[in-house]
């Protein structure tokens, strides 16, 4: 089974809208793909979910976080990476991927995508992951 790290934007898209990120999250829920998560990633997710544009109360965020936790394999990240200086927060996804032995980082973030791969881990868009792994057609 493939082990993947989803960046915050992909995860939020998966939980709230239809499209390629949702297909990936459905694969995770159906235990066809393993989603890796770190404490730092979870904190970032909660922080972003609190943005006014989502209009969510803490009481509405809690069940979303529970669902995400239920479908995640938590990784204790010990590696510290400083590969992305323009947006240092993006490094948490690289750390989780390295320590969790991820097969992919799935992202829509330009800083992550610009790397192409990190320590042999491909960094791809949601659609590209689905196509490469045979879950969708080109």
N, C-alpha and C positions, 0 to 999 in steps of 0.2 A: 504494500500500500504506500502511495506517495505521501510524503510529509511536507506540509506547506506552511509558510508564514504569510498571513494576509496583512497588508498594511491597514491603517485605520480607515482610510477612505474606502477601500475595497470592502472591509467588514461592515461599515455603515451602509454602503450601497447594497450589500447582500441582505442585510436585515430589514431594510425599509423599501427597497425598490426591486423591480424585476430586471432581468438582464443576466449577463455572464457572471457577475459576482454572486447572484442568487443561485445560479446553477451550481457553482462551486460549493456554496454553503449547504445546498441540498445534498450534494455528494458527501460532505462532511457529516451531516445529520444521518445519512444512510450508511455511514461507516465504510465508504469507498475511498475516502481521503482522510488523512489525519491532519488536523489543524494544530499548530504549535502556538503557544502563548506564553508570555513572560509577565511577571508582575508589573514591569515597567510598561509593557504594551497595554495591559489592562488599565493602568492608571491613565495612560494617554487616551485610550478609548473613552473612559468615563469623563475625562476633561472635555474632550471634543463633543461628546453627547450633551454636555451641559451648555453648549452654545445656544444663544437665544434663537438662532435660525431654526433649530429643531423643535423648540417650544415644549420641551419635555421637563417634567418635574422630577425630582429625585425618586419619588415613588414610581414613576413610569420607567425610569432608567434601571432600577433594581431587577425587574424580571428579565430585561434584555441582557443584563450582565450575567444573571444566573444561567440563561440559555446558552450564552457564549461559553461560560465556564464548563457547563455540562458536556459540551461538544469539543472541548480543548484538551490537549495534553500539555500540562504546564512544564516549562523548562526553567531550571535554575540557572540563570545566566551568570557566568563568572568572567567571561571574556569581555574586555572593554575595547571598543572599536571607535576610532575617530576618522573614518573614511570620508564622511560627508561634513564639510565645514559650513556650507551655505545654510543647512538646516540640521543642526546637531541631533535633534530629536529622531531623525530618520535612522540614526545608528542603532537604535534599540531593535529594529527589525533585523539588521545584520547580525547583531549579537545573538538574538534568539535563533536565527537560522544556523549560525555556526555551532552554537552549543547544543542545539536540538537536532543537529545533523539533518537539516531540511534538504529536500530535493529541489524545492523552488521557493522563491519569494515572489508573491503575486502582488503587483502594485500598479497604481496609476500615477504615482508620484514621479515627477520629472527627475529629481535628484537620484532616486533609486534606479529608475529605468536607464539613466545615463551611464550607470556603471556597467550595465549589460549582464554582468555576473559578479559574484564576490566569492573568492576562495572556492571557485568551482561550482557555486550554486547559481543557476540561472535566475535572473530577475526579469520577469515577463508580465505582460498584461493578462487580464483574466481570460480573454478570448484565446490568446496564444497558448496558455496553459491547457485549456479545454481541447484545442485542436491537436496539440502535441501529444496529449495523453489519450486521444481517441474518444473524448466525450462530446465533441462537436466537430462539424465539418467546416472547412475553410470558408 
